[in-house]
Structures are given as C-alpha cells and as structure tokens.
Amino acid sequence: MGLAVYNSTILDIRFPPCCYKKLLSPAVVPTFTAGKPLGVVSMSLDDFCQVWPYIGKGLRDLLQYDGNVEEDFGLTFEISNSEIDSYKTFKLKSGGNHIPVTNSNREEYVKLYVDWALNKSIYHQFKSFYLGFHSVCASNALIVNTLAASSINYLL
C-alpha cells in the first residue's frame, strides 16, 4: 500500500478509517522505535463498528440493555478468541476473569474490548505494517492539509 501511494498508483482496496488513524500515530516515525508504541491510538465504538459491525452492534446493545447485565449476560472482563483450531482467552484487565460485567462497569468493558481488538491484539502485526508503509511513503502524504482519516481513502 505504501509503495502504491509512493508511486501514485490507485489501488482498489479500502481500509477502515481507523487504519489511517493508526498510521498517523505517530505521524512521523521516531528515529529509535524500541520501546515506543507505534500505531496505538484511542479508538471508539464507532471505529470498532467499521471493522466488525455485528460485534459492534452487540456491544452497543450491551450498553443500552435495560435489564441486569451481570445476571443476564454472565460476562467477565475477558475475551475468547479463536485461533486456528482452538480458543484462547485474554484478560482485558488484571484479574478480569474474576470481575463480572455489570450495569455500572459495562462502559469500561466495551472500552477495553475495543482497545484490545484494535490495538493490543494486532500490535505486532500492525507495527510491521506501519514501519513498512512509512519506509516507502513520506508521512506528509497522509498529513497533507490535515486530512480527516476518512478522506484518505480517496487518495488510494
């Protein structure tokens, strides 16, 4: 993708706007990247819904649910994710497997879920993408006139 932008080649691909937010965080690659987070940015439920609309709808429904979240959903602060032929469970916060999601903490659960899905779970893969993109494309191609992330799709 970076090479296509560098060569002014139009690609018939679309990335969700949150991908461009991540590419602009930070906008200029630091000289020394060791220990510095790359592509980690605060994401919203709206950003999440652009990537996983059905799961996002479920999270919105959880936030709007009028009943007893703890009793009816039985969730804790952890996520189960399928990987190849098995499921792995990840704690959203320390002790998350013992912390029930309730009406009073469901917003925190959704925020941590979104952060895990769009930042933490893909950090190493996105870091490689980020560094590859910025190695062939000057950052100002993404920053020109402080374009909104959604407008950048039109450059590709």
Backbone torsions as a table, in degrees:
resi	resn	phi	psi	omega
1	MET	NA	-45.0	178.9
2	GLY	-61.4	-39.5	178.7
3	LEU	-65.9	-37.2	177.7
4	ALA	-63.6	-43.7	177.9
5	VAL	-64.4	-43.2	180.0
6	TYR	-59.1	-39.6	-178.1
7	ASN	-93.5	10.1	-179.2
8	SER	54.9	39.9	179.2
9	THR	-99.5	132.8	179.9
10	ILE	-84.6	126.7	176.7
11	LEU	-108.3	141.9	177.8
12	ASP	-92.7	59.6	176.2
13	ILE	-132.2	154.0	178.7
14	ARG	-130.2	132.1	172.3
15	PHE	-109.8	148.5	176.3
16	PRO	-64.5	149.1	-179.0
17	PRO	-53.1	-29.2	-179.5
18	CYS	-64.6	-24.6	176.4
19	CYS	-64.1	-40.0	179.3
20	TYR	-71.5	-33.9	174.2
21	LYS	-59.1	-42.8	-179.3
22	LYS	-67.3	-38.0	178.4
23	LEU	-66.3	-23.2	179.4
24	LEU	-95.7	15.1	-177.9
25	SER	-125.9	96.7	-9.9
26	PRO	-77.3	159.7	-176.6
27	ALA	-68.2	-31.5	178.6
28	VAL	-115.6	128.6	-178.3
29	VAL	-64.0	126.3	177.6
30	PRO	-63.9	150.1	-179.9
31	THR	-59.4	-46.9	178.0
32	PHE	-111.5	114.4	-175.3
33	THR	-92.4	-10.6	-177.5
34	ALA	-60.4	124.4	177.4
35	GLY	79.7	-3.2	179.6
36	LYS	-101.2	129.5	179.8
37	PRO	-70.5	134.3	178.3
38	LEU	-119.7	131.0	176.8
39	GLY	75.8	15.6	177.7
40	VAL	-99.5	120.4	-176.6
41	VAL	-143.9	150.5	177.7
42	SER	-67.0	125.3	-178.1
43	MET	-114.7	151.7	179.9
44	SER	-105.1	170.6	174.9
45	LEU	-63.9	-32.1	175.9
46	ASP	-62.3	-42.0	176.4
47	ASP	-60.4	-45.2	-179.2
48	PHE	-60.4	-42.4	-178.3
49	CYS	-63.8	-25.1	177.2
50	GLN	-71.1	-24.6	-179.0
51	VAL	-96.0	-46.9	-178.8
52	TRP	-127.9	79.8	-174.8
53	PRO	-60.8	-37.5	-176.8
54	TYR	-72.8	-41.6	176.2
55	ILE	-67.1	-39.5	177.4
56	GLY	-59.5	-40.8	177.2
57	LYS	-62.6	-40.5	177.4
58	GLY	-62.4	-39.6	178.1
59	LEU	-68.3	-38.5	175.6
60	ARG	-63.1	-42.6	178.3
61	ASP	-61.7	-39.3	177.1
62	LEU	-60.0	-42.9	-179.9
63	LEU	-66.4	-29.5	-176.7
64	GLN	-98.0	-1.0	-175.0
65	TYR	-64.3	132.6	-177.2
66	ASP	-89.1	-19.4	-177.2
67	GLY	-82.2	-164.4	180.0
68	ASN	-85.8	104.8	-175.6
69	VAL	-60.0	-45.0	-176.6
70	GLU	-61.6	-48.4	-177.7
71	GLU	-73.0	-39.3	-173.1
72	ASP	-82.5	-31.8	-177.2
73	PHE	-101.4	-32.1	179.5
74	GLY	62.7	34.1	-179.0
75	LEU	-89.0	153.9	169.1
76	THR	-125.6	173.7	-178.3
77	PHE	-79.9	62.4	175.2
78	GLU	-150.2	162.1	-178.0
79	ILE	-127.5	137.4	171.2
80	SER	-104.4	132.0	-175.8
81	ASN	-132.7	136.5	178.6
82	SER	-81.3	135.7	176.7
83	GLU	-135.0	112.0	-177.7
84	ILE	55.9	-94.4	-176.1
85	ASP	-120.8	18.9	-179.8
86	SER	-148.3	173.1	176.2
87	TYR	-110.4	140.2	174.5
88	LYS	-119.3	145.2	179.7
89	THR	-111.7	135.4	-179.2
90	PHE	-124.7	132.4	178.1
91	LYS	-79.7	132.7	178.3
92	LEU	-77.6	-22.8	174.2
93	LYS	-155.9	165.9	-177.8
94	SER	-55.0	129.5	-178.8
95	GLY	72.5	14.2	-174.7
96	GLY	-57.4	-28.6	179.8
97	ASN	-70.1	-12.6	179.3
98	HIS	-110.6	1.9	-177.9
99	ILE	-107.0	111.9	179.7
100	PRO	-73.2	148.0	173.5
101	VAL	-83.2	125.4	-177.5
102	THR	-122.5	175.8	176.6
103	ASN	-59.4	-33.3	-175.5
104	SER	-83.6	-19.3	-178.8
105	ASN	-118.6	10.6	-177.1
106	ARG	-66.3	-30.2	176.9
107	GLU	-65.2	-39.7	176.9
108	GLU	-63.9	-41.9	178.3
109	TYR	-58.1	-48.0	-178.8
110	VAL	-64.0	-42.6	179.6
111	LYS	-61.8	-44.9	179.2
112	LEU	-67.6	-36.1	177.8
113	TYR	-62.3	-48.4	-179.9
114	VAL	-61.9	-44.4	179.3
115	ASP	-62.6	-42.6	179.4
116	TRP	-62.2	-47.3	-175.4
117	ALA	-68.0	-40.2	-173.2
118	LEU	-98.8	-9.8	178.6
119	ASN	-126.4	-65.2	-170.2
120	LYS	-67.8	-43.3	-175.3
121	SER	-70.0	-22.6	-177.1
122	ILE	-116.4	13.5	-171.7
123	TYR	-55.1	-52.3	-174.1
124	HIS	-66.8	-39.6	178.2
125	GLN	-66.8	-43.0	-178.5
126	PHE	-70.6	-33.7	177.9
127	LYS	-58.5	-43.9	177.9
128	SER	-63.1	-43.5	177.7
129	PHE	-61.1	-46.0	179.9
130	TYR	-57.4	-51.4	-177.6
131	LEU	-65.6	-38.7	177.6
132	GLY	-65.1	-44.4	179.3
133	PHE	-60.6	-49.6	-176.9
134	HIS	-72.4	-16.9	178.1
135	SER	-74.2	-23.4	179.7
136	VAL	-114.0	-7.8	-177.2
137	CYS	-131.0	121.0	177.9
138	ALA	-62.9	141.0	-177.3
139	SER	-57.8	-30.7	-177.2
140	ASN	-65.9	-15.0	174.5
141	ALA	-66.5	-26.7	178.2
142	LEU	-93.5	-21.4	-173.0
143	ILE	-96.6	-15.5	-173.5
144	VAL	-40.5	123.4	179.9
145	ASN	52.1	30.0	-179.3
146	THR	44.6	55.6	179.8
147	LEU	-59.8	142.6	173.1
148	ALA	-67.8	148.1	-177.7
149	ALA	-55.3	-36.8	-178.6
150	SER	-70.0	-24.4	-179.6
151	SER	-77.1	-22.0	-175.5
152	ILE	-65.9	-28.2	177.7
153	ASN	-52.1	-33.9	-177.2
154	TYR	-72.1	-18.3	176.9
155	LEU	-72.9	-26.7	-176.5
156	LEU	-91.5	NA	NA
